[in-house]
Amino acid sequence: MDPGDPLSRQVLSADLGWSTYLALYGPYLALVLLLITLAGLVSASEAAFFSLSPDDRVRCRESNEPGYQQIAGLLERPKRLLASLVIFNNLINIAVVVIISFLTWEYTQAANRSNWLLIGVTTLTTLVIVLFGEIVPKVYASQNNLRVARRTATLASVGLAIFRPLAVMLVNLSNQVDKRIERRGYKLSIEELSQAVELTGAEATTEEKEILKGIVNFSNLTARQVMRSRLDISAVCNDLTFLELIDQINASGYSRVPVYGESLDQVEGIVYIKDLLPHIHADDSFDWQSLMRPVFFIPENKKVDDLLQDFQKKRVHMAVVVDEYGGTRGLVTLEDIIEEIFGDINDEFDDETPEGYQREDDRTVVFEGKTPLTDVCRVLNVDATTFEEIQGDSESLGGLLLELFGRLPTTDDETEYAGFKFFVLSADDKRINAVRVTKLESLPA
């Protein structure tokens, strides 16, 4: 009996009841149940495939079983697989809603029922699809992902084969859109992460928060910001005798020392103390220059995270920072990079008082003029960008004061900026030696 036939409408209007309705529309309802079941399987397949752990994927690639090999093959193009499964699932869900809406509309029109019945049935159908076609299958598949992936791999393969052209088109379109969308700046993301660290609450200690801040800001640092300045480099000339070399190395206290030619702008190699130990009893005629190792030169704008990877690949612990003209600007060691995350690392040869500053009270710290601004901000517990607007190209506290004063300040000069008072304790005609920095009362804690 055709539901659109006038006789059918008369039968329904004669109030023969639900039995007649089921006889007329039973096949359609069976199709709906089949489609909901299929939708659940596709949803479960999607959740299972994309919740597999790296170990599960390796197991599938290395296994000789056909089921595992099929999973590995499908995951070779994960975007295309995901697109085909999403298309498959949405088409099924749309088909279910269309069929139910059509059947309900036919019933309401033939039996003179209220149109509210159509709204109610459509809402109920949506809830059934969400519960039994999405939530329940995905929860189960996430807990039994490998088993479900094996059992639904054939279904996923069929969906991929049927919807491959449409899936390829959607993947290509999404790639183009992704390239053209203007992403938010990296600096903003860093600030957001820093704020998130501040909101971690009492569960994290002060030391843990400092480490998290160091990790957040790590990728935003350059070699120029963490390097030891040219004036602080302990280096030796290549024309020293072996005994003179040993004396200078003993005085420096470092295990790796740069070697230069006519000036520090001509660094020729690095001497490792461990290479000299087997020859410690040699005389002045010993050719220690032959033990020099190659120098790793880097530009001053090189990112610290990239530099750390270079250290790991090249198995070196030291890099010489050069400017655009090839002149030596400074020196970066592996310890300098690690300290950006974990703070100052003192060994048995370091002084008890951290190098570069001395705290007088909770609001006052005395710094050396050569102290890097990143260290100043860390000690003062302020954001690394606090002095960014005024510091220009300077990377040390002395350079910041040159920008603030517009000249070389003298002893007892003072100025204020960003809620801090800077008082010059010691300065000569060439450099600023010591500065007292005081947090003003008006600056929020």
C-alpha positions, 0 to 999 in steps of 0.5 A: 500500500503506497503511503501517498495513495488516497486510499492509504490516507483514508485508511489512516484517517479512519483511525485504524491505529498504529498497526496499520501505520507499522504495516505501511511504514515498517520497511522504512523504519527497519531501514532507519534502524539499519542506518543508525546501526551503520552510523554507530559502526562508522563513528566507532571506526573513526574513534578507534582509528584515531585513538590508537597509540604510537605503540599500537601503530608500530605493532600494526605496521610490523605485524604480518596479520592481514587485519593489522596490515589493513589498519596500517594501510588505512593510516598511511593517509590519516586526513583522507581516512578521517574525511571519508569517515566523516562524510560517510557518517554525516550522510547516514545521519542526514538520511535518517533524519530525512526519512523520519521527517518524511514518515512523520509528515505523512502520518500527521497529514493523513491522520490529521495530527498536530504538527507538534508531533513532527517537531517532537519526533525530529527532536527524539530522532536527533537524540537517538542519533547522538546517543546511539550513533555517536556517543556510545560507539565512540566511548566503547571504541576509545576503550577498545580501539585496536579490537574495534579498528580490526573489526571495522577496517573493512567498513572503513576501506569501503567508505574510503573507496566510495568517498575518495574523490570527495575526501581528496577534494575536502582535504586539499581545500582544508589545506589551502584554507589552513595556509591562508588563515592568518594565525595569531602571533607567537608572542601573544601565545607566549604571553597567554602561556605565561599567564596560564603558569601564573594561574596554576595556583598553590599546587605548583611551588615557586621553583616549579613556576620558574621552570615552567616560565623558563620553558614557555619563554625558551623558544622566544630567546635568541643567542644574543640574549643569553650569550656571555659578552665579548668583554667576559670571554676568557680566551688565549692567544695562539702564540703562547707557550705550553706552560703559559697556556696551562697558567692561563687555563688554571687562572680562568677555571674553565674546561673549554677555552677559545683560542684566537689569532691577532685579536678576539675577532679571529677565533681559530679553535677551542682547547679542551682541558681533557685533551691537554691532560695526557700532555700535562708534563710536556715542556714549552716545545709541545705543539698544543695548537694541534689539539685545537678543535673546530669552532662552532660559529652562530649568528646573534639572532639564532633561536636558543631552541635551535641552538640546543638541537645543534649542540646535540647533533654536533656534540659540542658545548660551546658556540661563538656568536658573531655579528654581520661583519664576522666579529666576535660578539659573545659566547654561548655554552650549553650551561647558559642555555640550561640556566634559562630554564632551571636558573643559575647552576652553581658548581663547586668552583662557583661562589656562594653568591650568584654571579652578577647581583646581590640582593639587599632586601625584598625590593632592592637588588644590586646588579653588575652593569654587564648583567643580561636583561633576561637575568635582571627580569628573572631576579626582579620577578617581572616579565622578560618584555618589561623593558622591551620598549626602551632597551633598543638593541641593548641586552645588558643592564648597562645598555638599558641605562644608556638608553634611559639616560641618553648618555653615559651616566656617572656615579650617583645618577638615578632614574625611574622606569616601569616602576623601578628606580635605577641608582648608579653605584659605580661608573667610569668613563667607559662603562657602568659597573654597579647599579642598585635597582629598587622596586617602587612602592607603587608597583603591584606585587 
